[in-house]
Amino acid sequence: MSKNKQTKFAELDALPNVLQYPYKVLKGLEGRFPYRGVWGTKVFGNDHPIIIELGCGRGEYTVELARNHPENNYIGIDIKGNRMWSGATTAHREGLGNVRFLRAEIESLTSFFGDGEVSELWLTFPDPQMRKVRKRLTSTHFLMQYKQILRSPKLLHLKTDSQFLFTYTSLVAKHNGLEVLECYKDIDEEVNETSDLRRIQTYYESQWRGRGISIKYLKIALDKLSETPSEPTEEVPWDSYRSYGREARNTMNQTNQKI
């Protein structure tokens, strides 16, 4: 581990708005996370709606949502603490009491939240995982977990650069009879510029935009997801560009073309 990462992890340990429960720690507690079901009373000290962002990275989206909506509580979740350090440090410096960060694996999500404890869930620019269905954060495997921890209406937000993930997720919704509340293939063309969808931009989002790649958005209600959901059978074309810091995708001469 580099000296810079070591410094960030040390500082992360000292931040009061960060909870660190990676798998090894959770296993040592036999999966008994102390704040499961009581985030409102024990962590935030109120009964405001709890909104989580999975794979929050640097925490930019979590922090900006918290700034704009003090009436809600926000939790950014990621396993990479050196990235999370940025958002956690900013939130602490600004005294944002409605923000927490949880360093943990997303696969253990139901160990951290009780049934119906979360009001909304955000996925911002997740890895589309084109090769591995089970690792896609909008696969039925994960949707079942989201449904369990979300209260009605069980709202899932997806903001992505990936046409592959956007199409795949739309098909998942269609195959399982889920209500798509909002669907934009290009938020710059279809969404008012005063909306959070336009105003809040992460570091990686700015890079996608710089490459001429359109930003897509889906808002889906998971209430009708059955106990035996099905994966779509259609073949979805892969994205035709390489991503930043992710597994290399197929490359074609369409880098600067809007997708």
C-alpha positions as CSV (number, residue, x, y, z in Angstrom):
1,M,0.0,0.0,0.0
2,S,1.3,3.4,-0.9
3,K,2.1,6.0,1.7
4,N,-0.7,8.2,0.4
5,K,-3.2,5.4,0.8
6,Q,-1.9,4.6,4.3
7,T,-2.4,8.2,5.3
8,K,-5.9,8.3,3.9
9,F,-6.9,5.0,5.7
10,A,-5.5,6.4,9.0
11,E,-7.5,9.6,8.6
12,L,-10.6,7.5,7.6
13,D,-10.3,5.6,10.9
14,A,-10.5,8.9,12.8
15,L,-13.5,10.4,11.0
16,P,-16.7,10.2,13.1
17,N,-18.9,10.0,10.0
18,V,-17.3,6.8,8.7
19,L,-18.2,3.2,9.7
20,Q,-15.9,0.5,8.5
21,Y,-17.3,-3.0,8.4
22,P,-15.6,-5.0,5.6
23,Y,-16.4,-8.7,5.4
24,K,-13.7,-9.8,7.8
25,V,-15.0,-7.4,10.5
26,L,-18.6,-8.3,9.9
27,K,-17.8,-12.0,10.0
28,G,-16.1,-11.5,13.4
29,L,-19.4,-10.1,14.6
30,E,-21.2,-13.1,13.2
31,G,-23.0,-10.8,10.8
32,R,-24.6,-8.8,13.6
33,F,-24.1,-5.2,12.5
34,P,-24.9,-3.0,15.5
35,Y,-27.0,-0.4,13.7
36,R,-29.1,-2.7,11.5
37,G,-32.7,-1.4,11.7
38,V,-31.7,1.6,13.9
39,W,-29.8,3.9,11.6
40,G,-32.2,6.7,12.2
41,T,-32.2,6.7,16.0
42,K,-28.7,5.4,16.7
43,V,-26.7,7.0,13.9
44,F,-28.5,10.1,12.7
45,G,-30.6,10.8,15.7
46,N,-33.8,11.4,13.7
47,D,-36.5,9.7,11.7
48,H,-35.7,11.3,8.3
49,P,-35.8,9.2,5.1
50,I,-32.6,7.3,4.5
51,I,-31.2,7.3,1.0
52,I,-28.1,5.2,0.1
53,E,-25.7,5.4,-2.8
54,L,-24.0,2.1,-3.7
55,G,-20.5,2.2,-5.1
56,C,-20.2,5.8,-4.1
57,G,-16.5,6.1,-5.0
58,R,-15.3,9.5,-4.0
59,G,-18.7,10.3,-2.4
60,E,-19.3,13.3,-4.6
61,Y,-22.9,12.4,-5.3
62,T,-23.7,11.5,-1.8
63,V,-22.3,14.8,-0.4
64,E,-24.0,16.9,-3.0
65,L,-27.4,15.3,-2.4
66,A,-26.9,15.9,1.3
67,R,-26.1,19.6,0.7
68,N,-29.2,20.0,-1.4
69,H,-31.6,18.0,0.7
70,P,-31.0,18.5,4.5
71,E,-34.4,16.9,5.1
72,N,-32.9,13.5,4.2
73,N,-30.2,11.3,5.6
74,Y,-27.6,9.9,3.1
75,I,-25.2,7.0,3.3
76,G,-22.5,6.4,0.7
77,I,-21.3,2.8,0.5
78,D,-18.1,1.5,-1.1
79,I,-15.3,-0.9,-0.2
80,K,-12.5,1.3,-1.4
81,G,-11.7,3.5,1.6
82,N,-9.0,5.6,-0.2
83,R,-11.7,6.9,-2.6
84,M,-14.3,7.3,0.1
85,W,-11.8,9.5,2.1
86,S,-12.5,12.5,-0.2
87,G,-16.3,12.7,0.3
88,A,-16.1,11.7,4.0
89,T,-13.5,14.4,4.7
90,T,-15.5,17.0,2.8
91,A,-18.7,16.1,4.7
92,H,-17.0,16.3,8.0
93,R,-15.3,19.6,7.2
94,E,-18.6,21.1,6.2
95,G,-20.4,19.7,9.2
96,L,-23.0,17.8,7.2
97,G,-24.8,15.9,9.9
98,N,-27.0,14.1,7.4
99,V,-24.2,12.1,5.8
100,R,-22.5,8.9,6.7
101,F,-20.1,6.6,4.8
102,L,-20.0,2.8,5.2
103,R,-17.0,1.0,4.0
104,A,-18.3,-2.5,3.2
105,E,-19.0,-5.0,0.5
106,I,-22.3,-4.4,-1.4
107,E,-22.9,-8.1,-1.4
108,S,-23.6,-7.9,2.4
109,L,-26.2,-5.1,2.0
110,T,-29.0,-6.9,3.9
111,S,-26.7,-7.4,6.9
112,F,-26.5,-3.6,7.3
113,F,-30.1,-2.5,6.8
114,G,-33.4,-3.9,8.2
115,D,-36.5,-4.6,6.1
116,G,-37.9,-1.4,4.8
117,E,-35.3,0.8,6.5
118,V,-34.2,2.6,3.3
119,S,-36.3,5.0,1.4
120,E,-34.4,5.2,-1.9
121,L,-31.3,3.7,-3.5
122,W,-28.9,5.2,-6.0
123,L,-26.5,3.6,-8.4
124,T,-24.2,6.1,-10.0
125,F,-22.0,5.0,-12.9
126,P,-21.5,1.4,-11.7
127,D,-19.3,-1.0,-13.6
128,P,-21.7,-2.6,-16.2
129,Q,-20.0,-6.0,-15.7
130,M,-20.8,-7.1,-19.2
131,R,-19.2,-10.5,-18.7
132,K,-20.7,-11.4,-15.3
133,V,-24.5,-11.1,-14.9
134,R,-24.4,-11.9,-11.1
135,K,-22.0,-9.0,-10.5
136,R,-24.2,-6.4,-12.2
137,L,-25.7,-4.1,-9.6
138,T,-29.0,-4.1,-11.5
139,S,-29.2,-7.9,-11.9
140,T,-32.1,-9.7,-10.3
141,H,-29.7,-11.1,-7.7
142,F,-29.1,-7.6,-6.3
143,L,-32.7,-6.3,-7.0
144,M,-33.9,-8.9,-4.5
145,Q,-31.7,-7.4,-1.8
146,Y,-32.8,-3.9,-2.7
147,K,-36.4,-4.8,-2.5
148,Q,-35.9,-6.3,1.0
149,I,-34.4,-3.1,2.5
150,L,-36.5,-0.6,0.7
151,R,-39.8,0.7,1.9
152,S,-42.7,1.4,-0.5
153,P,-42.5,2.9,-3.0
154,K,-39.3,0.9,-3.5
155,L,-37.3,3.4,-5.6
156,L,-34.1,2.5,-7.5
157,H,-32.2,5.3,-9.4
158,L,-29.7,4.4,-12.0
159,K,-27.5,7.0,-13.6
160,T,-25.0,5.6,-16.1
161,D,-22.8,6.3,-19.1
162,S,-23.3,2.7,-20.3
163,Q,-25.8,2.0,-23.0
164,F,-25.3,-1.7,-22.3
165,L,-26.3,-1.3,-18.6
166,F,-29.1,1.0,-19.5
167,T,-30.6,-1.4,-22.0
168,Y,-30.0,-4.4,-19.8
169,T,-31.7,-2.8,-16.8
170,S,-34.6,-1.7,-18.9
171,L,-35.1,-5.3,-20.0
172,V,-34.9,-6.6,-16.5
173,A,-37.7,-4.2,-15.6
174,K,-39.8,-5.3,-18.6
175,H,-39.3,-9.0,-17.9
176,N,-40.4,-8.7,-14.3
177,G,-43.3,-6.3,-14.7
178,L,-41.6,-3.4,-12.9
179,E,-42.8,0.1,-13.2
180,V,-40.4,2.5,-14.9
181,L,-41.2,5.9,-13.5
182,E,-38.6,7.9,-15.4
183,C,-36.5,7.0,-18.4
184,Y,-34.0,9.3,-20.2
185,K,-31.5,8.2,-22.9
186,D,-29.8,11.6,-22.7
187,I,-30.4,13.8,-19.6
188,D,-28.9,16.8,-21.3
189,E,-31.5,16.6,-24.0
190,E,-34.5,15.5,-21.9
191,V,-34.1,16.9,-18.4
192,N,-34.4,20.5,-17.1
193,E,-31.0,22.0,-16.3
194,T,-32.1,22.9,-12.8
195,S,-32.7,19.2,-11.9
196,D,-30.2,17.4,-9.6
197,L,-29.7,15.0,-12.5
198,R,-28.1,17.8,-14.5
199,R,-26.6,19.9,-11.7
200,I,-24.8,17.1,-9.8
201,Q,-21.9,15.8,-11.8
202,T,-19.1,13.5,-10.4
203,Y,-15.5,13.5,-11.6
204,Y,-16.1,10.4,-13.8
205,E,-19.3,11.8,-15.2
206,S,-17.4,14.9,-16.4
207,Q,-14.9,12.6,-18.2
208,W,-17.7,10.7,-19.9
209,R,-19.2,14.0,-21.1
210,G,-15.8,15.1,-22.3
211,R,-15.8,12.1,-24.6
212,G,-19.2,12.9,-26.0
213,I,-21.0,10.1,-24.2
214,S,-24.6,10.7,-23.2
215,I,-25.7,10.2,-19.6
216,K,-28.7,7.9,-19.1
217,Y,-31.1,7.6,-16.2
218,L,-33.7,5.2,-15.0
219,K,-36.0,5.4,-12.0
220,I,-37.7,2.1,-11.3
221,A,-40.2,0.9,-8.6
222,L,-39.3,-2.5,-7.3
223,D,-42.5,-3.2,-5.5
224,K,-43.8,-5.8,-8.1
225,L,-40.6,-7.8,-8.1
226,S,-41.5,-11.4,-7.5
227,E,-39.8,-13.9,-5.3
228,T,-38.5,-15.7,-8.4
229,P,-37.5,-12.9,-10.8
230,S,-36.2,-13.7,-14.3
231,E,-33.2,-12.4,-16.2
232,P,-33.8,-11.1,-19.7
233,T,-32.9,-13.5,-22.6
234,E,-32.2,-10.9,-25.2
235,E,-28.6,-10.4,-26.2
236,V,-27.5,-6.8,-25.4
237,P,-24.8,-5.2,-27.5
238,W,-21.7,-4.3,-25.6
239,D,-20.5,-0.8,-25.1
240,S,-18.1,0.3,-27.9
241,Y,-15.5,2.2,-25.8
242,R,-13.1,1.7,-22.9
243,S,-14.0,2.9,-19.5
244,Y,-11.9,4.8,-16.9
245,G,-10.4,2.4,-14.4
246,R,-12.7,-0.5,-15.3
247,E,-12.1,-3.7,-17.2
248,A,-11.4,-2.9,-20.9
249,R,-14.4,-3.0,-23.1
250,N,-14.6,-3.7,-26.8
251,T,-13.2,-0.8,-28.8
252,M,-14.5,0.6,-32.0
253,N,-13.9,3.8,-33.8
254,Q,-16.9,5.5,-32.0
255,T,-15.2,7.0,-29.0
256,N,-16.4,10.5,-29.7
257,Q,-19.9,9.5,-31.0
258,K,-22.8,9.9,-28.6
259,I,-24.0,6.5,-27.5
